[in-house]
Amino acid sequence: MQLDPKQGRLNRMKRGVMTAARLHQEEAEQGGFRISAWFVTLTYRDEVEWEPGHVSECLKRVRQWCERRGVRFRYVWVSEVQEERRAWYGGHCLHYHLMVFLPKRLALPKFDKQGWWKHGMTQTARLKARGVAYIAKYASKGGKAEFPKRVRIHGCGGLLHAARNERTWWLCPAYVREHYPSPGLKPRRCPGGGWVSKLTGEWIPSQFRIVSFWPLIVDRLEGVT
């Protein structure tokens, strides 16, 4: 069976981003907090090339702003390549979409004025719709995009321990979720191969073995369920 690694990566991004946004909203509702979802687009100036630390440095500054106000920094982000622009002008044409969940009493500042993003322009808006539906649109835009090497295409932060376990569980293959039906079992990849529950120590083998890396071809192992 031949697989498309790029499509698999994009599918994982969509599942991870939508799950994280949903869990942020559920945690806030369960805690009795009224929150607003803020949507920020981070773009690059034409002469600025992407570097690995750009988005993490920006997130660090927003986290410090939240900490000074005594609120948890809840966020999820995705990266996107502007394919049409790259076809005309070349370069990476990368930008980021960031969603931040804040108590309704707080307003997220403009990133440009705060100096949080120094590589181009930003747009900031408070969303009227639920964040999950909005971020899903951007998480589905991967298409045939060729991202720069070493770029992270999605991320999240601020989830509590149980929610982090649930997000990780949803990112596992379907057969792993079927064998470990609860996120609390904490299934993780085992260094020697297969999967293991961090709660019980139960190990299961992988259902597939790699036949070829390029193209990526896998076989289903007989007798493994």
C-alpha positions in Angstrom: 0.0 0.0 0.0 1.5 3.3 -1.1 1.0 6.3 1.2 1.3 10.1 0.7 3.4 11.4 3.6 2.5 15.0 2.8 -1.2 14.3 2.8 -0.8 12.3 6.0 0.9 15.3 7.7 -1.9 17.6 6.6 -4.6 15.2 7.8 -2.8 15.1 11.2 -2.6 18.9 11.3 -6.4 19.3 10.7 -7.3 16.7 13.3 -4.8 18.2 15.9 -5.9 21.8 15.3 -9.6 21.1 15.5 -9.3 18.9 18.5 -7.2 21.5 20.4 -9.7 24.3 19.6 -12.6 22.2 20.8 -10.9 21.2 24.0 -10.0 24.8 24.8 -13.6 25.8 24.5 -14.8 22.8 26.5 -12.3 23.4 29.3 -13.4 27.0 29.6 -17.1 26.1 29.7 -16.6 23.4 32.3 -14.7 25.9 34.4 -17.5 28.4 34.2 -15.4 31.0 32.2 -16.7 33.2 29.5 -14.1 33.4 26.8 -13.6 35.1 23.4 -11.6 33.7 20.5 -9.2 36.1 18.9 -7.9 35.4 15.4 -4.5 36.8 14.4 -2.8 36.5 11.0 1.0 36.9 10.9 2.5 37.7 7.5 6.0 38.3 6.2 7.4 41.3 4.4 8.7 40.4 0.9 12.3 40.8 1.9 12.1 38.7 5.1 12.8 34.9 4.9 11.2 32.4 7.2 13.3 31.2 10.1 12.5 28.4 12.6 12.3 30.6 15.7 10.0 33.3 14.5 6.6 31.9 15.6 7.9 30.5 18.9 9.4 33.9 19.8 6.1 35.6 19.1 4.2 33.1 21.2 6.7 33.6 24.0 5.8 37.3 24.1 2.1 36.7 24.1 2.5 34.2 26.9 4.4 36.8 29.0 1.5 39.3 28.4 -1.0 36.7 29.6 1.0 35.8 32.7 1.2 39.4 33.7 -2.6 39.5 33.7 -2.9 36.2 35.6 -4.6 34.3 32.7 -3.7 31.0 31.1 -2.3 31.4 27.5 -4.6 29.2 25.5 -3.9 29.1 21.8 -3.8 27.0 18.6 -2.1 27.9 15.3 -1.6 26.7 11.7 0.8 27.7 9.0 -0.3 28.3 5.4 1.6 28.7 2.1 0.1 31.2 -0.5 0.6 29.1 -3.6 -0.6 31.7 -6.1 1.7 34.3 -4.7 4.7 31.9 -4.7 4.0 31.0 -8.3 4.3 34.7 -9.2 7.0 35.9 -6.9 8.8 32.9 -5.5 10.1 32.5 -2.0 8.4 30.7 0.9 5.2 32.8 0.9 4.5 31.5 4.4 2.1 33.0 7.0 0.5 31.9 10.2 -3.0 31.9 11.6 -3.2 32.1 15.4 -6.2 31.7 17.6 -6.0 32.9 21.2 -8.7 32.2 23.8 -9.1 34.9 26.4 -11.5 35.9 29.2 -14.1 38.3 27.7 -12.9 41.1 30.0 -9.6 41.2 28.1 -8.8 42.5 24.6 -5.8 41.1 22.7 -3.5 43.9 21.7 -2.3 44.6 18.1 0.8 42.5 17.6 2.4 45.3 15.5 2.1 47.9 18.2 3.4 45.5 20.9 6.4 44.5 18.8 5.5 40.8 19.2 5.9 40.2 15.4 8.7 42.1 13.7 8.8 40.3 10.4 5.8 41.8 8.6 2.2 42.8 9.1 -0.5 41.3 11.4 -4.3 41.4 11.5 -6.2 40.9 14.8 -9.9 40.4 15.3 -12.3 39.1 17.9 -14.4 36.3 16.5 -18.2 36.2 16.7 -18.4 32.5 15.7 -17.1 29.6 17.7 -13.4 29.1 17.2 -13.5 25.5 16.2 -15.6 26.3 13.0 -13.3 29.2 12.1 -10.0 27.5 12.5 -11.2 24.4 10.7 -11.4 26.4 7.5 -7.7 27.3 7.7 -6.7 23.8 8.8 -8.3 22.4 5.6 -6.3 24.7 3.3 -3.1 22.6 3.1 -3.8 21.2 -0.4 -0.7 20.7 -2.4 1.3 23.2 -0.5 5.1 22.7 -0.3 6.2 24.0 3.1 9.8 25.1 3.8 12.0 22.3 5.2 11.9 22.1 9.0 8.8 24.2 9.3 6.2 23.2 11.9 2.8 23.4 10.4 0.7 23.5 13.5 0.8 23.8 17.3 -1.2 24.5 20.4 -0.6 25.3 24.1 -2.4 26.0 27.4 -4.4 22.7 27.6 -4.7 21.0 31.0 -3.3 17.5 31.5 -6.4 15.5 30.7 -7.1 17.6 27.5 -3.5 17.1 26.3 -3.9 13.3 26.7 -7.2 13.5 24.7 -5.6 15.5 21.9 -2.7 13.0 21.7 -5.1 10.1 21.6 -7.0 11.6 18.7 -3.7 11.9 16.8 -3.0 8.1 17.2 -3.9 5.7 14.3 -7.5 4.4 14.4 -6.4 0.8 15.3 -4.5 2.2 18.3 -7.5 4.2 19.5 -9.7 1.1 19.1 -7.3 -1.0 21.3 -6.9 1.8 23.9 -10.4 3.2 23.9 -9.8 5.8 26.6 -7.5 8.8 26.3 -6.6 8.1 30.0 -4.7 5.0 28.9 -2.2 7.3 27.4 -1.1 5.3 24.3 2.3 6.4 23.0 4.8 5.2 20.4 7.2 2.7 21.8 11.0 3.4 21.0 11.5 -0.2 19.9 8.4 -0.2 17.7 4.7 -0.6 18.4 2.6 1.2 20.9 2.5 1.2 24.7 0.0 2.4 27.4 1.8 4.7 29.8 -0.9 3.9 32.3 -0.9 0.1 32.3 2.3 -0.7 30.4 0.5 -2.9 27.9 2.3 -3.1 24.6 0.9 -3.8 21.1 2.8 -4.3 17.9 2.4 -2.0 14.9 -0.1 -3.3 12.3 2.2 -2.1 9.4 5.8 -2.4 8.3 7.7 -0.1 6.0 8.7 -1.7 2.7 10.0 1.4 0.9 10.6 5.0 2.1 10.5 6.6 -1.3 7.8 6.2 -2.4 6.4 5.4 1.0 5.0 1.8 0.8 3.8 -0.2 3.8 2.5 -3.7 4.2 -0.1 -4.8 6.8 1.4 -7.5 9.0 -0.5 -10.8 9.1 -1.9 -11.9 12.4 -1.6 -8.4 14.0 -4.9 -6.9 15.1 
